[in-house]
Amino acid sequence: MNSSLRTRLRDHLARIARALTRTHRPVSPLDELVRIETDPAYRALFFAQLDAALDDRHAAEQSAVVEEIEAAAERLRALIRSPGDHERAA
């Protein structure tokens, strides 16, 4: 590899490293909304991420409900197996 190519490659990698470590300024909500409304590709990405987040939240809530139902069912099974233990505990 010649020195000119190595120098260009090193400079290019340095720019990439700076870009990856640079802190980004927060985007104002209005700017974000304008971008969502005006950029079809960004809008599609935004809605895909929103749908995924809603699906994740729904799945988490559903799992929590299933766990609560299973715990209640186990308590009922325990009561059925040993009804006297429940009366003594009360």
C-alpha positions in Angstrom: 0.0 0.0 0.0 1.5 3.3 -1.0 1.9 6.1 1.6 -0.7 8.4 -0.1 -3.4 5.7 0.2 -2.4 5.0 3.8 -2.6 8.7 4.6 -6.0 9.0 3.0 -7.2 5.9 4.8 -5.9 7.0 8.2 -7.5 10.5 7.7 -10.8 8.8 6.7 -10.8 6.5 9.7 -10.0 9.5 12.0 -13.0 11.4 10.6 -15.2 8.3 11.2 -13.9 8.0 14.8 -14.6 11.6 15.5 -18.1 11.4 14.1 -18.8 8.3 16.2 -17.6 9.9 19.4 -19.0 13.4 18.8 -21.8 14.3 21.2 -25.0 15.2 19.4 -27.1 18.2 20.2 -30.6 17.2 21.3 -33.2 17.8 18.6 -36.1 20.0 19.6 -39.5 18.3 19.4 -40.6 20.7 16.8 -37.6 20.0 14.6 -38.3 16.3 15.0 -41.9 16.7 14.1 -41.0 18.7 11.0 -38.6 16.0 9.9 -41.2 13.3 10.4 -43.7 15.3 8.4 -41.4 16.2 5.5 -39.0 13.2 5.1 -40.9 10.1 4.0 -38.0 7.8 4.7 -37.5 9.2 8.2 -41.3 9.0 8.8 -41.3 5.3 7.8 -38.4 4.6 10.1 -40.0 6.6 13.0 -43.3 4.7 12.7 -41.5 1.4 12.4 -39.6 2.1 15.6 -42.8 3.4 17.3 -44.7 0.2 16.3 -41.9 -2.0 17.6 -41.8 -0.1 20.9 -45.6 -0.4 21.2 -45.4 -4.1 20.4 -42.6 -4.6 23.1 -44.7 -2.7 25.7 -47.8 -4.8 24.9 -45.8 -8.0 25.1 -44.3 -7.0 28.5 -47.7 -6.0 29.8 -49.2 -9.3 28.6 -46.4 -11.3 30.2 -47.0 -9.5 33.5 -50.7 -10.4 33.4 -49.9 -14.0 32.6 -47.5 -14.2 35.5 -50.1 -12.7 37.8 -52.7 -15.2 36.6 -50.3 -18.1 37.0 -49.4 -17.0 40.6 -53.1 -16.7 41.5 -53.8 -20.2 40.0 -50.9 -21.6 42.1 -52.4 -20.0 45.2 -55.8 -21.5 44.4 -54.2 -25.0 43.8 -52.5 -24.7 47.2 -55.8 -23.9 48.8 -57.5 -26.8 47.1 -54.7 -29.2 48.2 -54.7 -28.0 51.8 -57.9 -26.2 52.7 -57.3 -26.5 56.4 -53.9 -24.8 56.2 -55.7 -21.7 54.8 -58.2 -21.6 57.6 -55.5 -21.9 60.3 -53.5 -19.1 58.6 -56.5 -16.8 58.6 
